[in-house]
Amino acid sequence: MASGRTDLAWKHCVSVDGKTRKLKCKYCEKLLIGGVYKLKHHLTGTSKDVGACVSVLEDVKKSMLDTVLNLQWSLLSKSISIEESNIGQT
């Protein structure tokens, strides 16, 4: 992968077209379209939009799950914060 891609998920895939949207899982070789977002959900098995990887190592699965959960928590926290500030303005 090109330098500058700091997300840990990049070490678990190969870019098919040299870009960031088409990736191939290093564990099962499944082609994923949707970037590292889809790759993380593929590795963790947390999304209905992409099948779970059956060959991923358990420590990789846990690491990616931690990452996905942290991102979701961060987005939820931001959403709650925005709603609370909007309520305070009325």
C-alpha positions as CSV (number, residue, x, y, z in Angstrom):
1,M,0.0,0.0,0.0
2,A,1.1,3.5,-0.6
3,S,2.7,5.4,2.2
4,G,0.4,7.9,4.0
5,R,-2.3,5.3,4.6
6,T,-2.1,5.1,8.4
7,D,-5.2,2.9,9.1
8,L,-4.1,-0.5,10.4
9,A,-6.6,-2.2,8.1
10,W,-4.4,-1.5,5.1
11,K,-2.0,-4.3,6.2
12,H,-4.8,-6.8,5.8
13,C,-5.6,-6.2,2.1
14,V,-4.1,-5.6,-1.3
15,S,-5.3,-2.8,-3.6
16,V,-6.7,-4.3,-6.8
17,D,-6.5,-1.1,-8.9
18,G,-3.9,0.9,-7.1
19,K,-6.6,3.0,-5.5
20,T,-8.5,2.8,-2.2
21,R,-12.0,1.4,-3.3
22,K,-11.2,-2.0,-4.7
23,L,-9.4,-4.2,-2.2
24,K,-8.7,-7.9,-1.8
25,C,-8.6,-9.5,1.6
26,K,-5.2,-11.1,2.3
27,Y,-6.9,-13.9,4.2
28,C,-9.6,-15.2,1.9
29,E,-8.8,-13.2,-1.3
30,K,-12.4,-11.9,-1.5
31,L,-12.7,-8.8,-3.6
32,L,-14.3,-5.9,-1.7
33,I,-15.5,-2.7,-3.2
34,G,-15.9,0.1,-0.7
35,G,-12.5,0.7,0.8
36,V,-11.2,-0.1,4.3
37,Y,-14.7,0.6,5.8
38,K,-16.0,-2.6,4.0
39,L,-12.8,-4.4,4.7
40,K,-13.1,-3.8,8.5
41,H,-16.7,-5.1,8.5
42,H,-15.6,-8.1,6.3
43,L,-12.8,-9.0,8.8
44,T,-15.1,-8.6,11.8
45,G,-18.3,-10.1,10.3
46,T,-20.4,-7.1,11.6
47,S,-22.2,-6.0,8.4
48,K,-25.0,-7.5,6.4
49,D,-23.6,-5.6,3.3
50,V,-20.4,-7.7,3.2
51,G,-19.8,-11.3,4.0
52,A,-17.6,-12.3,7.0
53,C,-14.1,-13.5,6.3
54,V,-13.8,-17.2,7.3
55,S,-10.0,-17.2,7.3
56,V,-9.1,-14.2,9.4
57,L,-7.0,-14.7,12.4
58,E,-8.8,-14.2,15.7
59,D,-6.4,-11.5,17.0
60,V,-6.9,-9.5,13.7
61,K,-10.7,-10.0,14.0
62,K,-10.7,-8.6,17.6
63,S,-8.4,-5.7,16.6
64,M,-10.6,-4.7,13.7
65,L,-13.7,-5.1,15.9
66,D,-12.2,-2.7,18.5
67,T,-11.5,-0.2,15.7
68,V,-15.1,-0.5,14.3
69,L,-16.7,-0.1,17.8
70,N,-14.5,2.9,18.6
71,L,-15.4,4.6,15.4
72,Q,-19.1,3.9,15.9
73,W,-18.9,5.2,19.5
74,S,-17.2,8.3,18.3
75,L,-19.9,9.0,15.7
76,L,-22.6,8.4,18.2
77,S,-21.0,10.7,20.7
78,K,-20.7,13.5,18.1
79,S,-24.3,13.0,17.1
80,I,-25.5,13.3,20.7
81,S,-23.4,16.3,21.2
82,I,-24.9,18.0,18.1
83,E,-28.4,17.2,19.2
84,E,-27.9,18.5,22.7
85,S,-26.4,21.8,21.3
86,N,-29.5,22.1,19.0
87,I,-31.9,21.6,21.9
88,G,-30.1,24.3,23.9
89,Q,-30.6,26.8,21.1
90,T,-34.4,26.5,21.0
